[in-house]
């Protein structure tokens, strides 16, 4: 088993050496920032010392028929992405993480996923990059698909180290690296709320959508809606910032939900479907605005219930953008990944997800957003921080954001409810006013 070196501090100030499958399995949550349940994880390894590089995660496909094409795509994506970032990996480490289903044992999980591990090894080998190690992690135990030595990798598997007791845990704590819980828990923070509140929220969305449709059909009305949306968002961010956190993230999320009424959430969710409005909201990505903005976007994602679930793409993408902008890459990947699950064609989420996965610097986009905000600053020198954009309420000043034609089609849907909207063009530059593609869904969605 090769030794691998994992940097745990900024600028590689501190490095530790991982020896054998046990330490690799224990290191996975610290490399990812969370416990990646139900996931395929590929990690690139570089150089003679085995330095870890790019990481890639995908949910395990439920159908074995998908395993071969998925394995080929993952191997190609990781290897080509590593080459774009600087160098081709010398090897790859594979992790398969899945807990047992009801009545299933963790060893049975390992055997069931063995063909998937073999397909991943074959796909990487076809591209002339060997798999150094392939591990299955299930229900607190791990197995190696590569190591034949029963002394270190017994057939019954080996128990993972107790949380916080390993060398990797100590090094991560020293470097300030946090494990945010499981992937399931992180996704739960932005999942739609459940009954009975969901029914009330859906009614508020129906009502707000009916009132909004007549206003966005003309330019002046649409600009007024944008101004009102941003002003309401800024007011709620102020309330969130002034509310002290109590307990962990679960308690914080509950407290945030209580600050936002169903009517306020509905107005914001529908208002953020406009691309220009969403881009203006994306300017709250740093400094004292970032924390309250991210909490607000998460809360709005939880309010996208029932037939409005696809509307969550906008707040989820904003939450992912703020996370990436502030250095929380695991949180960004989770939010952006969920945005793409609810709407695979959401261009802003696709671009951010790719940029985050490729290790690009978010400063380029931050600079563009700062320039757009500066172009709207009123002549008296105020910064328009109330969200109204100063003297340019439509947000159509000079700079990166220029007037773009918008199309709105006539309403369709249930009696008395707003339309589902148009289907999007699949161009990143196209303006879209969009609702659900499924029958019976309501509301308007504008922009990508």
Residue pairs with C-beta under 8 A, 6 or more apart in sequence:
1 19
1 20
1 21
1 133
1 147
1 152
2 45
2 50
2 91
2 132
2 133
3 17
3 18
3 19
3 49
3 50
4 17
4 18
4 24
4 45
4 50
4 51
4 52
4 93
5 15
5 16
5 17
5 18
5 49
5 50
5 51
5 52
6 15
6 16
6 18
6 27
6 30
6 31
6 52
6 168
7 13
7 14
7 15
7 51
7 52
8 14
8 15
8 16
8 30
8 168
8 171
8 172
8 174
8 175
8 177
9 174
9 175
9 176
10 175
13 175
14 171
14 174
14 175
16 167
16 168
16 171
18 24
18 27
18 168
20 152
21 133
21 135
21 142
21 144
21 147
21 152
21 153
21 158
22 142
22 152
22 158
22 160
22 161
23 166
23 167
23 168
24 93
24 133
24 135
25 95
25 135
25 137
25 142
25 160
26 160
26 161
26 166
26 168
26 169
27 166
27 168
28 35
28 36
28 41
28 95
28 97
28 137
29 35
29 36
29 179
30 168
30 169
30 172
30 177
30 179
31 43
31 52
31 55
32 41
32 55
32 57
32 330
33 177
33 178
33 179
33 180
33 328
33 329
33 330
33 331
34 179
34 180
34 181
34 182
34 183
34 185
34 186
34 330
34 334
35 97
35 179
35 181
35 182
35 183
36 57
36 95
36 97
36 182
36 183
37 97
37 98
37 99
37 182
37 183
37 184
38 59
38 60
38 97
38 98
38 99
38 183
38 184
39 57
39 58
39 59
39 60
39 95
39 96
39 97
39 98
39 183
40 57
40 58
40 59
40 60
40 70
40 74
40 94
40 95
40 96
40 116
40 120
41 55
41 56
41 57
41 94
41 95
41 96
41 97
42 55
42 56
42 57
42 74
42 75
42 78
42 92
42 93
42 94
42 95
42 120
43 52
43 53
43 54
43 55
43 56
43 92
43 93
43 94
43 95
44 52
44 53
44 54
44 55
44 78
44 79
44 82
44 89
44 91
44 92
45 51
45 52
45 53
45 89
45 90
45 91
45 92
45 93
45 132
46 52
46 53
46 82
46 87
46 89
46 90
47 90
50 91
50 132
52 93
53 82
53 85
53 87
53 89
54 78
54 81
54 82
54 85
54 89
54 357
54 359
56 74
56 77
56 78
56 81
56 357
57 333
58 70
58 74
60 96
60 98
60 113
60 116
61 67
61 70
64 115
64 116
67 115
67 116
67 119
68 119
68 123
71 116
71 119
71 120
71 122
71 123
72 123
72 126
74 120
74 123
75 92
75 120
75 123
75 124
75 126
75 127
75 129
76 123
76 127
78 89
78 92
79 88
79 89
79 124
79 127
79 129
81 357
81 358
82 88
82 89
84 358
85 358
85 359
88 129
89 129
90 129
91 129
91 130
91 131
91 132
92 124
92 129
92 130
92 131
92 132
93 131
93 132
93 133
93 134
93 135
94 117
94 120
94 121
94 124
94 131
94 133
94 134
94 135
94 145
95 134
95 135
95 136
95 137
96 113
96 116
96 117
96 134
96 135
96 136
96 137
97 136
97 137
97 138
98 109
98 113
98 136
98 138
99 106
99 109
99 138
99 139
100 106
100 108
100 109
100 138
100 139
106 138
106 139
106 140
106 141
106 157
107 143
107 155
107 156
107 157
109 136
109 138
109 139
110 136
110 138
110 143
110 157
113 136
114 136
114 145
117 134
117 136
117 145
118 145
120 131
120 134
121 131
121 134
121 145
124 130
124 131
125 131
131 146
132 146
133 144
133 146
133 147
134 144
134 145
134 146
135 142
135 143
135 144
135 145
136 142
136 143
136 145
137 160
140 159
140 160
141 157
141 158
141 159
141 160
142 157
142 158
142 160
143 153
143 157
143 158
144 152
144 153
147 153
152 158
161 169
163 169
164 173
172 178
172 179
180 186
180 330
180 331
183 334
186 330
186 331
186 334
187 334
187 338
189 249
189 253
189 298
189 302
190 298
190 301
190 302
190 312
190 316
190 319
190 334
190 335
190 338
191 301
191 302
192 198
192 301
192 302
192 303
192 304
192 305
192 306
192 309
192 312
193 201
193 257
193 302
193 303
193 305
197 262
198 305
198 306
200 262
201 262
201 265
201 266
201 303
201 305
202 305
202 306
202 307
202 308
203 262
204 262
204 263
204 265
204 266
205 266
205 269
205 270
205 305
205 308
205 311
205 442
205 443
206 417
206 418
206 442
207 263
207 266
208 263
208 266
208 267
208 270
209 266
209 270
209 417
209 418
209 442
209 443
209 444
210 416
210 417
210 418
212 225
212 270
212 271
212 418
212 444
213 411
213 418
213 419
213 444
214 221
215 221
215 222
215 224
215 225
216 222
216 225
216 274
216 408
216 433
216 444
216 446
217 408
219 394
222 274
222 394
222 406
223 393
223 394
224 393
225 271
225 274
225 277
226 271
226 274
226 276
226 277
226 280
226 393
226 394
226 395
227 388
227 389
227 393
227 394
228 267
228 271
229 267
229 268
229 271
229 272
229 274
229 277
229 281
230 271
230 277
230 280
230 281
230 387
230 388
230 389
231 386
231 387
231 388
232 264
232 267
232 268
232 271
232 387
233 268
233 281
233 293
233 296
233 387
234 385
234 386
234 387
236 259
236 260
236 264
236 268
236 296
237 284
237 289
237 292
237 293
237 296
238 292
239 259
240 256
240 259
240 292
240 295
240 296
241 288
241 291
241 292
243 255
243 256
243 259
245 251
245 252
245 255
246 252
246 255
252 295
253 295
253 298
253 299
253 302
256 295
256 296
256 298
256 299
257 299
257 302
259 299
260 296
260 299
260 300
260 303
262 303
265 299
265 300
265 303
266 303
268 296
268 300
268 315
269 300
269 303
269 304
269 308
269 311
269 314
269 315
270 311
270 443
270 444
271 277
272 278
272 281
272 300
272 314
272 315
272 318
273 311
273 314
273 433
273 434
273 443
273 444
273 445
273 446
273 447
274 446
274 447
275 404
275 431
275 432
275 446
275 447
275 448
276 394
276 395
276 396
276 401
276 404
276 447
277 395
277 447
278 314
278 317
278 318
278 348
278 447
279 369
279 372
279 395
279 401
280 372
280 387
280 389
280 395
281 293
281 318
282 318
282 321
282 369
283 369
283 370
283 372
283 373
284 290
284 292
284 293
284 322
285 293
285 321
285 322
285 325
285 326
285 366
285 369
286 325
286 326
286 366
290 322
290 325
290 326
293 318
293 322
294 319
294 322
294 323
294 326
297 315
297 316
297 318
297 319
297 322
298 315
298 319
298 335
300 312
300 315
301 312
301 315
301 316
301 319
301 335
301 338
304 310
304 311
304 312
304 315
304 342
307 436
307 438
307 440
307 441
307 442
307 443
308 436
308 441
308 442
308 443
309 342
310 342
310 343
310 436
310 437
310 441
310 445
311 443
311 445
312 338
312 339
312 342
313 339
313 340
313 342
313 343
313 346
313 349
314 346
314 445
316 335
316 336
316 338
316 339
316 342
316 349
317 335
317 336
317 339
317 346
317 348
317 349
317 352
319 331
319 335
320 331
320 332
320 333
320 334
320 335
320 336
320 339
320 349
320 352
320 353
320 356
321 332
321 352
321 365
323 329
323 331
323 332
323 335
324 332
324 336
324 352
324 355
324 356
324 362
325 362
325 365
325 366
329 356
332 352
332 356
333 353
333 356
333 357
336 349
336 352
336 353
336 356
337 353
339 346
339 349
339 353
340 346
340 349
340 350
340 353
343 349
345 424
345 426
345 448
346 448
347 427
347 428
347 448
348 448
351 428
355 362
355 365
356 362
368 400
369 400
371 399
371 400
372 395
372 397
372 399
372 400
372 401
373 383
373 384
374 399
375 397
375 398
375 399
375 401
376 384
376 389
376 390
376 391
376 392
376 395
376 397
377 383
377 384
377 390
378 384
378 390
378 391
379 391
382 390
383 390
384 390
389 395
395 401
396 402
396 403
404 431
405 431
406 431
406 433
406 446
407 422
407 431
407 432
407 433
408 421
408 422
408 433
408 444
408 446
409 419
409 421
409 422
409 433
410 419
411 418
411 419
412 419
412 420
413 419
413 420
413 440
413 441
413 442
414 440
414 442
417 442
418 435
418 442
418 443
418 444
419 435
419 442
419 444
420 435
420 436
420 437
420 441
420 442
420 443
421 433
421 434
421 435
421 436
421 443
421 444
421 445
421 446
422 432
422 433
422 434
422 435
423 434
423 437
424 430
424 432
424 434
424 448
425 432
428 448
430 448
431 446
431 447
431 448
432 445
432 446
432 447
432 448
433 444
433 445
433 446
433 447
434 444
434 445
434 446
434 447
434 448
435 441
435 442
435 443
435 444
435 445
436 442
436 443
